[in-house]
């Protein structure tokens, strides 16, 4: 046996160790945005967060302005600043690549964030909120008109009661007209096809939807195909519902992230 043959197993082991060290030395950070009335500690997130951490990813799950405890205490635009803070915190922890992931309204915000900032990838998990949709506008017409009339009257910063829905369930929110319209306006920043089309070129997009989710019927043409093309962008359909998509798509999510982290 030649010296090269005898050394080959050791070279392989060294290569594997070096590869693992590279992953550890250059970890990726993921900001994971919860859905409406949810929280960063939501039970729908826990399996995914645990799996990501086991794989060595750094995870930040901020409580956003649409959480159950905050529900619209800041505008959609101001939420971008909070995501900036979460990204900064991951950088301080050593993250070299940053991915923005979100569920439902959080996915909506992740798409919009990628129109304003440069990130290494966006993960839209069971995306939600279609303010441009006819059904959405019909369900919120009275509140939309109230909010717009208050803004016209110079009362945009006064709190009032407005209608909202969450997966078909109606409820009342107390917020200001300006904040309400930032999430609800059919011509505002929460329109996903518009955000997808305006994402910064070179940003890969993972779009995951469940077969039991209303968004499934809209298909990839609704927003995914409007994003700037990227060879690693992927539209994934899984057998799941709206709430459980983050958990049920864990293996697909990690595989996609690994492919981007170690091209």
C-alpha positions as CSV (number, residue, x, y, z in Angstrom):
1,X,0.0,0.0,0.0
2,X,1.4,3.4,-1.0
3,X,1.8,6.3,1.4
4,X,-1.0,8.1,-0.4
5,X,-3.4,5.2,0.1
6,X,-2.4,4.9,3.8
7,X,-3.0,8.6,4.3
8,X,-6.3,8.9,2.4
9,X,-8.6,8.0,5.4
10,X,-6.9,10.6,7.5
11,X,-7.2,13.2,4.8
12,X,-11.0,12.4,4.6
13,X,-11.4,12.7,8.3
14,X,-9.5,16.0,8.3
15,X,-11.7,17.3,5.4
16,X,-14.8,16.4,7.4
17,X,-13.5,18.1,10.5
18,X,-12.5,21.2,8.6
19,X,-15.9,21.3,6.9
20,X,-17.6,21.1,10.3
21,X,-15.3,23.7,11.8
22,X,-16.1,26.0,8.9
23,X,-19.8,25.7,9.6
24,X,-19.2,26.3,13.3
25,X,-16.9,29.3,12.5
26,X,-19.3,30.9,10.1
27,X,-22.8,30.1,11.5
28,X,-25.9,31.3,9.9
29,X,-28.5,33.4,11.7
30,X,-32.3,33.1,11.2
31,X,-34.8,35.7,12.3
32,X,-38.1,33.8,12.7
33,X,-41.2,36.0,12.6
34,X,-44.4,34.6,14.1
35,X,-47.9,35.0,12.7
36,X,-50.8,37.3,13.8
37,X,-51.8,36.9,17.4
38,X,-48.9,34.5,17.9
39,X,-45.5,34.8,19.6
40,X,-41.9,33.8,19.3
41,X,-42.5,31.0,21.7
42,X,-45.5,29.7,19.9
43,X,-46.0,25.9,20.1
44,X,-46.2,25.9,16.3
45,X,-42.6,27.2,16.2
46,X,-41.0,25.1,18.9
47,X,-40.1,21.9,16.9
48,X,-38.6,24.0,14.1
49,X,-36.6,26.2,16.4
50,X,-35.3,23.2,18.3
51,X,-34.3,21.5,15.0
52,X,-32.5,24.6,13.7
53,X,-30.6,25.0,16.9
54,X,-29.6,21.4,16.9
55,X,-28.2,22.0,13.4
56,X,-26.1,24.8,14.7
57,X,-28.1,27.8,13.4
58,X,-28.5,30.9,15.5
59,X,-32.2,31.8,15.9
60,X,-33.9,35.0,17.0
61,X,-37.7,34.9,17.5
62,X,-38.7,38.5,18.3
63,X,-42.2,39.4,19.5
64,X,-43.6,41.5,16.6
65,X,-46.2,44.3,16.6
66,X,-48.9,41.8,15.5
67,X,-48.4,39.4,18.4
68,X,-51.3,38.5,20.7
69,X,-49.9,40.8,23.4
70,X,-49.2,43.7,21.2
71,X,-51.6,43.5,18.3
72,X,-50.8,46.5,16.1
73,X,-49.0,48.8,18.5
74,X,-46.5,49.8,15.7
75,X,-46.9,50.3,12.0
76,X,-45.9,47.7,9.4
77,X,-43.0,49.9,8.5
78,X,-41.8,50.2,12.1
79,X,-41.8,46.4,12.3
80,X,-38.9,46.6,9.8
81,X,-36.8,48.5,12.4
82,X,-37.5,45.7,14.9
83,X,-36.3,43.1,12.4
84,X,-33.2,45.2,12.0
85,X,-32.6,44.9,15.7
86,X,-33.0,41.1,15.6
87,X,-30.6,40.9,12.7
88,X,-28.0,43.1,14.5
89,X,-28.3,40.8,17.6
90,X,-27.6,37.7,15.5
91,X,-24.5,39.5,14.0
92,X,-23.2,40.2,17.5
93,X,-23.6,36.5,18.2
94,X,-21.4,35.7,15.2
95,X,-23.8,35.1,12.4
96,X,-22.1,35.6,9.0
97,X,-25.2,34.9,6.9
98,X,-28.7,36.1,7.7
99,X,-32.0,34.5,6.7
100,X,-35.4,36.0,7.3
101,X,-38.2,33.5,7.9
102,X,-41.8,34.0,8.8
103,X,-45.1,32.3,9.3
104,X,-48.4,33.7,8.0
105,X,-48.3,37.5,8.5
106,X,-44.6,37.0,9.6
107,X,-44.0,35.5,6.1
108,X,-45.6,38.5,4.6
109,X,-43.3,40.8,6.6
110,X,-40.2,38.7,5.7
111,X,-41.0,39.2,2.0
112,X,-41.3,43.0,2.5
113,X,-38.1,43.1,4.6
114,X,-36.2,41.7,1.6
115,X,-37.4,44.7,-0.5
116,X,-35.7,47.0,2.0
117,X,-32.6,45.1,3.1
118,X,-30.1,42.7,1.7
119,X,-30.4,39.2,3.2
120,X,-29.0,35.8,2.3
121,X,-32.5,34.2,1.8
122,X,-36.2,34.5,2.7
123,X,-38.4,31.7,4.0
124,X,-42.1,32.3,3.5
125,X,-43.9,29.6,5.6
126,X,-47.7,29.4,5.0
127,X,-47.7,33.1,4.0
128,X,-50.8,35.1,5.0
129,X,-52.7,38.4,4.5
130,X,-54.0,39.4,1.1
131,X,-55.3,43.0,1.6
132,X,-55.7,43.4,-2.1
133,X,-58.1,40.5,-2.3
134,X,-61.8,41.1,-2.9
135,X,-62.9,39.0,0.1
136,X,-60.5,40.7,2.4
137,X,-61.7,44.1,1.3
138,X,-65.3,43.1,1.7
139,X,-64.8,41.8,5.2
140,X,-62.9,45.0,6.3
141,X,-64.7,47.6,4.2
142,X,-66.3,49.5,7.0
143,X,-63.1,49.7,9.1
144,X,-61.0,50.6,6.1
145,X,-63.4,53.5,5.3
146,X,-63.4,54.6,9.0
147,X,-59.6,54.6,9.2
148,X,-59.3,56.5,5.9
149,X,-61.9,59.1,7.0
150,X,-60.1,59.6,10.3
151,X,-56.8,60.1,8.6
152,X,-58.4,62.7,6.2
153,X,-59.8,64.5,9.3
154,X,-56.4,64.7,10.9
155,X,-57.1,62.0,13.4
156,X,-54.7,59.4,12.2
157,X,-53.0,59.0,15.5
158,X,-56.2,58.7,17.6
159,X,-57.1,55.2,18.8
160,X,-60.3,53.6,17.7
161,X,-61.9,50.1,17.2
162,X,-61.5,48.3,13.9
163,X,-62.4,44.9,12.5
164,X,-59.8,42.2,11.8
165,X,-59.8,38.5,10.9
166,X,-57.4,35.6,11.5
167,X,-58.0,32.5,9.4
168,X,-61.7,33.3,9.1
169,X,-62.1,34.3,12.8
170,X,-63.3,37.9,13.2
171,X,-62.2,40.1,16.2
172,X,-61.9,43.7,17.1
173,X,-58.5,45.5,17.5
174,X,-57.8,48.8,19.3
175,X,-55.2,50.8,17.4
176,X,-54.7,54.0,15.4
177,X,-56.0,54.5,11.8
178,X,-52.4,55.0,10.6
179,X,-51.2,51.7,12.1
180,X,-54.4,49.9,11.0
181,X,-54.0,51.0,7.4
182,X,-50.3,50.1,7.3
183,X,-51.4,46.4,7.6
184,X,-54.8,46.6,5.8
185,X,-54.5,49.0,2.9
186,X,-54.9,47.1,-0.4
187,X,-52.3,49.5,-1.8
188,X,-50.1,49.4,1.2
189,X,-46.8,47.5,2.0
190,X,-48.5,44.2,3.0
191,X,-49.4,43.2,-0.5
192,X,-47.3,40.0,-1.1
193,X,-47.2,40.0,-5.0
194,X,-45.9,43.5,-4.8
195,X,-43.3,42.7,-2.2
196,X,-42.1,39.5,-4.1
197,X,-41.7,41.5,-7.3
198,X,-39.7,44.1,-5.4
199,X,-37.3,41.8,-3.6
200,X,-33.6,42.6,-4.1
201,X,-32.2,40.6,-7.0
202,X,-30.0,37.7,-5.9
203,X,-32.2,36.8,-3.0
204,X,-33.2,33.1,-2.9
205,X,-36.8,32.4,-1.8
206,X,-38.3,29.3,-0.2
207,X,-42.1,29.4,-0.3
208,X,-43.8,26.6,1.7
209,X,-47.6,26.0,1.6
210,X,-49.7,23.2,3.0
211,X,-52.4,21.4,1.0
212,X,-55.0,22.4,3.7
213,X,-54.1,26.1,3.6
214,X,-56.3,28.6,1.7
215,X,-53.1,30.0,0.1
216,X,-52.5,26.7,-1.6
217,X,-55.2,27.4,-4.2
218,X,-53.4,30.6,-5.3
219,X,-50.4,28.6,-6.5
220,X,-46.9,29.8,-7.3
221,X,-48.2,32.4,-9.8
222,X,-49.8,34.5,-7.0
223,X,-46.5,35.9,-5.6
224,X,-43.6,33.3,-5.7
225,X,-43.1,33.5,-9.5
226,X,-43.1,37.3,-9.3
227,X,-39.8,37.3,-7.3
228,X,-36.5,37.9,-9.1
229,X,-35.4,34.5,-10.3
230,X,-32.7,32.7,-8.4
231,X,-31.4,29.1,-9.1
232,X,-32.0,28.1,-5.5
233,X,-35.5,29.6,-5.0
234,X,-38.0,26.8,-4.4
235,X,-41.8,26.5,-4.1
236,X,-42.7,23.6,-1.8
237,X,-46.1,22.0,-1.2
238,X,-46.5,19.8,1.9
239,X,-49.4,17.9,3.4
240,X,-50.2,20.3,6.3
241,X,-52.5,23.1,7.4
242,X,-51.8,26.7,8.0
243,X,-50.8,26.6,11.6
244,X,-48.6,23.5,11.4
245,X,-46.6,24.2,8.3
246,X,-43.5,25.4,10.1
247,X,-43.3,22.2,12.1
248,X,-44.2,19.9,9.2
249,X,-41.8,21.5,6.8
250,X,-38.8,21.3,9.2
251,X,-36.8,18.8,7.1
252,X,-37.3,20.8,3.8
253,X,-36.4,24.0,5.6
254,X,-33.1,22.7,7.0
255,X,-32.2,21.0,3.7
256,X,-32.7,24.3,1.8
257,X,-30.7,26.3,4.4
258,X,-27.9,23.8,4.3
259,X,-27.7,24.0,0.5
260,X,-27.3,27.8,0.7
261,X,-24.9,27.8,3.7
262,X,-22.6,25.3,2.0
263,X,-23.0,25.8,-1.8
